[in-house]
């Protein structure tokens, strides 16, 4: 039974940049005790954990034994193994995007969460920016959505394609905005620098007639992240980098959304929502099925499968 007085014992899998972000959010929350950080490199685990008065682990079973809930912020190829092991032991899981490397793995995680009565939440935190805008409250269906998500080359997330690294954010957002099931997904990708695509283009068609055109690149000369949402009543154009938008629709969106706490710190908002789901029984902000749908589309764009197969 959920209790607001209960202290949630948490842990973080992964001592990289995102592991550090999650650890700091847990450590700052008065309803949470950050117990530990797991990382195969024990010195890295200790370095992060000790910043927050927690313990570093290189033994996953020992790490899981002392926690109620975890964030999985390890490289994407390891998301499934860590999340599945934790869920099978009755631990709640917040897994960074993508939910897993394959659709079959994502389905298994959803099944394990249901079987063991656990919260499974996915790190699609751009949704909290849309919530701050009031966009998900709009009672209208877009006719077309166009999005670009571009960034310069870096050495992060090179174990997955650009669709699972960058485009997956926009895939989740357009699927949520459409309010409809995906009818078809087509796409094209380049070979990439390390046999994982660096540039991707996609076209999605939804059952209600909405269409989406997406492009993503992680070898662009600068950061450029924009979205255009067309309604019959007008057009919304969002600049995610500047955190501004122009709006010709009649819908009362929040022009000061960038000042909202959830937009300023969307990762923190996602962590807080996860804590509320575990402790208070609040609805899961980004459930496993949302991660599955975005992953399924991404894998279709990569050419690994037909959407929904």
N, C-alpha and C positions, 0 to 999 in steps of 0.2 A: 504493500500500500504506500502511495506517494506521501512524503512528509516534508514540509517546508523547513523543519528543524534538523533534518538529517544532513550530515556532511558526506558529500560524495567523494570517494577515494578514486583518484584518476591517475592515469599514466599516459605517456606519449611514446609512440614507436617512431623512431627516427630522430637523429640529433642534428639534422641539417637546418636550413633556413626556416622552413615551415614548421619543423618540429620545435624550433625555438619560439616561433610565434605562438603556437598552441600552448607550450609550457608556460609562457608568460601570462597568457589569458587565464589559465587554470590557477596559477599561483596568485593572481590578483583577485580572484573571486572568493568572497567570504563564505560561500556555501560549499567550497571545494577544498580538498587537501590534495596537492600534487604529491603523489607517493614516489614516482620514479620515472626514469627515462630508459627505454630499451634501445640498444644499438649494438650490433656485433662488435664494433670497436669500443671496448669498455672505457678507454680514456676519453673518447668523445662523449659517451653517455654520461660519464662522471662530470665532465666539464660543463655540460648543459644543466644537468640535475642539480649540481652543487650551487649554481647561481640562484636557485630557488629553494634551497634547503631540502632538496629531495635526494634520492639515491640513484646511482647509475647501475644498470644491469646489462649483462651480456648473455644471461640465461632467461629465455623467454617464459618458460614455465614458472620460474621464481618471480619474475616480474608480474605475470598475470595473477599469481596467487594473492597478491596484496592489494588488488584494485577492484573497483566496481565497474569502471568504464574507461575506455581508452580512445585516444585519437591515433589513427594510422596516418603518419606523415612521412613514411619511407618512400623510396622510389616506386613508381607505379607498378613495376613488374612484381613487387612484393606485397602489394595491397591485399590480394586475395588470401594468401597464406596466413598473414597476421590477423586479418579480420575474421576469417573462418575459424581459426583456432580459438580466438577470443569469444566469438558468438557461441561456439559449441560448449564453452565453459560457463555460459550464462552471463557474459560481460557485454555491456552496452558499447556500441562502436560508432564513432564519428570517423569516417574514412574520407581523406582528401580525394579530390577528383583526379583521375577517373575512378569510379567505384572499383573497377578491376581491369584486367587486361583483356578478358573475353566476355562475351554475353553469357556463355554457360556459367562462368565463375560468378558473374553478377546475380544470375538467377539463383545459384546455390546460396549466396549470402542472404538474399531475401528470404529464402526458404528456412535457413538456419535461424534468422532473427525471429521469424514467426514461430518456429518450433520451440524456441527457448524463451519466448516472451521478452525479447530484447529490443531496445531502440537501435535502429540502423539509420544513420543520417549521413548524407553526402556533402562534401565541401564545395557546393556550388554557391558561393557567397555573393555573387553578383545579384542574386535574387533579392538580397536585402537592400541593395541600391534601388531596385525597381519598387520595392515596398515603400522606401522613403519618398520616391517620386509620386506614389499613389497609382502607379501604372497597372498593377494587378487588380485594382478596384474598378477599373474602367469597364463599363457594361457594354462592350462592343467588341466585335471580332475584326482584327486587322485583315486587309485584303492582300497586302504584300509587306514583307519585312526584308530589308537589305542590311547586311552587316559586314564590317571589315575589322579584323583584329590582327594588327601587324606589330612586329617588334624586331629589334636588332639581334644579331647572332649572340648566343651565350652558350655556356657549357652545362646548363641545367636541362633536365627532362629529355636528354637525347636518347634515352632508352625507349621512347615511344614516339609515334608520329605527331606532327603538328596538329592533327585533328584531336588527338587525346591530350595534347599539351595546351593549345590555345583555343582552337575552334570549339572544343567541347563546352566552353562557357556559353557561347552564342547558341549552340545546339540546344542546350538546356533552356535558355531564355526564350528562343522562338517556339519551342515545343510547348512551354508553359503559356506563352502569350497567345498562341493559336487557339488554345482551348479545344483542340481536336486531335484525333489520332492521326499519325503520320501515314499517308497513303503510299508515297514512294520517295526514295532518296537516290539521287545520282551525283556523281562527283568525279573529280580528277585530281591527281597528286603528282608531284615530281618524285624523282628517285631519292633526293635528300643527300646530305653529306655523309651519313653513316648508315645508309640503307633504311632509314626511317624518314618519310617525307617531311620536307621543310615548308612546302607551299601546298595549299589545298583550296579547291573551289567546290562548292556544293549547291545543289538545287533540291529543295524539299517541297513536296506537295502534300497538303493535308486534306482530310475527308471533307472539311467544310469549305474547301476552295481556296483557302489561304495558301500563299506560296512564299518561300524564303530563298534568297540568294545570299550565300555566305562565301567569304574569302578569308584565308588566314595565312600568315607568313611569319616565320621566325628568322628570316634573313633579310628583313627590310632595313632601310637606312635609318628609320626612326620609329618611335612608338606612335601608332595611329589606330585608335579604337573607336569606331563609330557605329551607330545603328539608326536606320530610318524605318519608322513604323507608319505605314499608310493605312488610313481608315477611309471609309466613304465620306466622313465628315471633315477630314483634314489630315495633316501630316505632322508627325513628331520626329525630330532629328536630335539624337543624343550624341554628345561627345564624352566618352568615358574618361579620357585623359584630363580634359579641362573640367569635367563634372558640371556640364551645362547642357541645356537643351533649348531648342526653339519649338514652338507649339502653335499650329494653326487650327487644332481641333477645339471643340467646345468643352472638352473634358478638363475638369479642375485639377490639374496636376500641380505639384508643389515646386515652384521655381527655386526655392531655397533648400532643395533636398540635400545639397552638398554639405549643409551645416548640420544635418541630422546625424546623431551619434551612430546610427546603423549604416549610414553611407560613408562616414569618415572612417569607421572601423568595421567593415563588413565581415571580416574574419572573426572579430570579437563577437559580433552579433550572432554569427552562426554557432560559435561555441556556447554562448549564453542560451541560445534556443535549444541546443542539445542538452544542456544541464537542466533546463526547465522541463524538457520532455521526460528525462530520466527521473527527476525528483518530484515533479508536480503532475506528471501525466499529460502535459501539454501536447497538442498535435505536433507530429514531427515536421519541422519546417521544410526539409528537403529529403523526402523518404527515398528508400532504396530504389523504388520503381522509377523515380525521376532520373537517378543515376544510370539505371539500366537503359532507359529510352535514349538518353544522350549518347551512351556508349554504343548502343545498337546502330544509331545513325552514323557515328564516327567510324565504326568498323565497316559499314557499307560504303562510305566515302573512300576509305582506304582500299576497297576492293576485296576485303577479306570475306565478305558474306553479302547476301541479299537482305535488305532490311526486314526484320521480323521473322527470319527463317530460323 
